[in-house]
Amino acid sequence: MENPLKRTPIYPLYAEFPEARCIDFGGWELPVQFSGIQKEHEAVRARAGLFDVSHMGEFLVTGCFAEAFLQRLTTNDVAKLKDGQAQYALLCYPDGGVVDDLLVYRITNDQYLLVVNAANIAKDFEWLREHLIGDVALEDRSDAFALLALQGPEAAVILRDATGGGFDGRELTPFHFATGVPVGGAKALVSRTGYTGEDGFEICLAAEDAPRAWRALLAAGKPYGLVPAGLGARDTLRFEARLPLYGQELSSAISPLEAGLGYFVKLDKGDFIGRDALLAQKTGGVTRKLVGIEMIDRGIPRHAYSVYGDGRRIGEVTSGTQSPTLKRNLGLALVDARFAALGTELQVDVRGKLLHARVVPAPFYKRTPKE
């Protein structure tokens, strides 16, 4: 008998949207769209979208050595965090490959919240557990928490209205968070973070409180054009902003430096797992680089399509689509570093045909801050 798909606390509310379509996403029954990927993508770029991302994992790390533990396990510098701050970081294997990418929230000096990718929850938890040090407790709270993402230029005013005017998210600077924020009568941790390239917030709260928070946000956002958005738009939005997807731009075989994430690898902070390999990569120069590509011939570059240069295979597409915002056929590709310069002519194998492409700047989209 097959294992049933897991469902988030918001799942029963999907039925309120007749055009909602769910798919199996890593063992979860999640909406790929509510009203259409293009429509939802455009709403987030122009107004706002609300995502149910409750499939993501949440771990609590506590104890007087919590900071030292996370310094040893993650690539970023946890010691620079103050209470109420968050940072993007990566867990690496000793060879520099990536276990996962994650967000680290410092609640207090001995209490941290980690948000990890849904498909990696079990693997990440075991990796962290294997490396525990004295007086550090690790707890998987993924089933206890729900996570909503409110993204787009109108996100701050919608959040203000959803809290009855009691919280103005504009007071939060990026990668800062507040706790005890009343969203639809529920207390939530609200951070100014996201995965779309737009301004926005991620709202973490008790699973049982998620449905009323979801309803409150949609009601508050109705005058501003807020729409519920699914996985399809989440993927096209993050792609345009060159935000990595684990399993495509990052993996056990792709290092943060190859993926262009060197900013989040603090080699001068002291020892951490993977540091020696990453230092060697930086010193010697990476042999592969993640680049943006644009098709010259007609065709769309898709994940795992082979990329050629000078008549030989030099890499592959990690993500690609026709950009909903820019209407251009674009991709991200991990290629031989000798072919990574802007303007370099490449070829992409699209269903057996070698089509011309060139290396272009990425991210493909950068938001214009709202007045």
C-alpha positions, 0 to 999 in steps of 0.5 A: 500500500502506497504512503498517502501524501502529506497535507498542510493545515491549509489543505482543506481551504484549497477547495475554496478555489475551483481552479486550484490544482495539486501535485505530488511535491516530494511526498506532499499534496501541494497546489501548483496553481490556484488560478494560473501560474502566469496570473499568480506570477504577475500578481506577486510582481505587481501587487501581492501573492500568498503562498502556503509553504507549510511543507518546509521544515523547522528545527529548534536548536537550544542550549548555551553552545547553540551558537558554537554548534551552528558556527561549526555546521553552517557556512555563514557567520552565526556570531554576527546575528543579534536577537531578532535577526536571520541569515541565509546559510548552507550546510556542507559536507566535508568535500564542499558539497551542499547538504541543504540551504536554510535560514537561521533565526536567532531568537536569543543567544541560546535559542535558534530556529532553522527553516530547511527544505521540505525534501531534506527534513529527515536528512538535515535532522540526522546530519545535525544530530550526528554533529551535536555537541554538549549542552545543545538540544535539537528538536524537529518541530516541522509538524507543529508549525505552519509557514505562510509567505506574503510576497509583493509590493503591497505585502507590508500594507496587507500585513498591517491591515491583517494585524488590525494596524497593530504591526507595520511590517515596514518597521522590519528591515530585511532579514529581521523578524518579530515574534508575537505578531497578531495575524488573524488573532494568532501569534506569529513569528514574522520575518522580512524574508522571501523567495520571490525577489520581491519585498515580503514576509514569511509568517511562522505560526502554530499549525492549528492557527494557520487557517485563520491567519490564511483567511485573515491575510486574504481578506486584508489583501483583497482591496490590494489585489492579493491572490493565493499563489502556488508552487508554479509561480514560486518557482518562476519568481525565484528563478527570475531572481536567481535564487537557488533551488536545492536539487538543481542549483545546489546539491551534494555535488555542487558547492556554494562557490560553484553556485555563486553563493560565495557571499554566504561562505565566511571562510575567515570566521573559523573552522566549519564543516566543508571549509577546507574544501571550499578554501581550496576551491576559492584558492585554486578557482572553481572549475564550474560556474553557474551562469545565466543563459538566454536562447538565441534560437527558438526553444526553452532551456529546461532542467538537465538539458546538456550545454555545449561549447566548442563542440563538446559538452561543458555542462547542463541547465539547472533551471529554465523557462520562458520568463513570465516577466521578461518574455525571454527564454532564459536558463541557469546553467552549471558550465565549465568555468572557461565558458562562463564569461558574459556574451559567450556563445553556447549551444543547448540540446533541446530535444535532440536539436542543438540550439544557440544561446549566450551567457547573460547577466543574472539575476534576470529580474531585480525589483524596483523598491516601492516609493 
